[in-house]
Structures are given as structure tokens and as C-alpha cells.
């Protein structure tokens, strides 16, 4: 797996990451969602540089021009519900992509032990297509791998890109072991460790709750 960590170079991305972490700024849920969306747009731009392109003839008012544009074979798959703002950012750039949505959540067995429950799938065929898996938080990596296993019934993609906002080294190591070798991870920033509950430190908190309000 190829690992691409975007904040290894200084850019405006750092501002958006800083604001989603900031305990005062992140209280504004609309701003939080918009910052995640903007990070999704930056991820989409970076991913676009590694995609397959094809030549097309474009007619202008004064003539024609041959342009190379991405092949229209992308499927964006997001994990509900935290993945929705990130999905929107990716979709702003890959606006002709097909879309898939999956629910995956932690079912806590004890205070520190949990299993991943995947209960809802809505996906087109993935056979021979470019799959972009979007999940803002790559903590343990188990949710992403569970989703990937569930998607196997929808066909075999030709390439897989994973788009995340914040991750841990542990989560990265886990998906490296369980996703195909030709996969690529595109992640805005990486934190060093997880706490005993499997949450990223220092992270930002619960992305789903910050974007859409606390769940029961």
C-alpha cells in the first residue's frame, strides 16, 4: 500500500486541520462540516493526479481542443454518518462519480472491547472501477476493513483509494495488512497513538457527533 500524508508539506490544509481540532471552533457544527468538506476537496485533487485519464475532443465556440480528463469509472463509498461531509467534498470534484453508502459502527462489548457492525449497503457494481473509500477517522482501521470485506460482493475494483482526515499509525498498519497491495491511502494528517478506548490522540473527538449532534 502506498501511503500519502498530505500535511508533510505546509499548505492551507493545515488551517482546516487546526480548526477541526480546535475545541472552541469545532463547536460550530456548520463550520466543522465545511472544514471536513474542504479537506475532502484537497484529498480529491491529490487523488486525481494518480487516476487514469483519456483523451476527449471538446468543442468550443471557436474550434475544438483535445483534453485529457479522468475516466468516468469512479465510485465514492462513504461510511455513515461521519463520512458524509468528507463524501461531499470528494463529490464536489468527482461530480460524475457513482456513489455507495454503508453503515458501520462500534458495538461495545465492554468498556474497552468492541466489534464492528455493518448493517446497511447501497452500492453500484464495483467491477473494474476505481473505488474511493472515504472515512474521516482512521483509528483502529477495523471499520474500513469490515466495509471493504462487505463490498466484495459488489465486484472487484481495478484500484482502491482510501481517503481519510485523521488517522493513527496503528490504523494505518492494520489496513496495510488487510487491503490489497495496490491500494493507496490519502490522509490529511496522522497522530501517533490511540487511547485505551481505541480513539485517536490527540485527534479531534467524535467526528459524527461534531458534524451532526450527539447520538443516543
Buried (B, 14 or more C-beta within 10 A) or exposed (E): BEBBBBBEEEEEBBEBBEBBBBEEEBEEBEBBBBBBBBBBBBBBEBBEEEBEEEEEEEEEEEEEEEEEEBEEBBBBBBBBBBBBBBBBBBBEBBEEBBBBBBBBBBEEEEEEEBEBEBEEBEBEEBEEBBBBBBBBBBBBBBBBBBBBEBBEEBBEBEBBBBBBBBBBEBBBEBBBEBBEEEBBBBBBBBBEEBEEEBBBEEBBBEBBEBBBEEEE
